[in-house]
Amino acid sequence: YGVVFWGLDFVVPSLGAFWPLAALRAEAIFCLGVALLFLRPPSPQCNNGEANQLFWPVVGVAAADMAAWLSFNFGTQRADVAIVTALSSLYSAVAIFYGWLIWRERLSRAQWMGVGFILIGVLLVGVK
């Protein structure tokens, strides 16, 4: 992520918010295609009904991911990249928190420490 955030700082001002995201998605599709060349095909036990049930949740996650990247790119055009990057890095802590709050997942001590380190890091980036 650090390299991507750093690189976006150079290209978003000149290309805008959409084209860098399109390039990232094209790269992801290419890497997925290469990975699929080395993976085994799905087992015959895979039920198409299960795959159909996953289609819309996967589309929703992909749409939310693209919206998040567009928001990040627009944010870097209008604000300090260090602040936008620090705030966007909270996504992992938010995901862990929602898992704990909504789905009642049991978090390990290491996960809680990770959330704490993320929050401390964001606070330190904000201090000048």
Secondary structure, DSSP 8 states (H G I E B T S, - for coil): -HHHHHHHHHHHHHHTTHHHHHHHHHHHHHHHHHHHHHS----TT--HHHHHHHHHHHHHHHHHHHHHHHHHHHHHHHS-HHHHHHHHTTHHHHHHHHHHHTS-----HHHHHHHHHHHHHHHHHH--
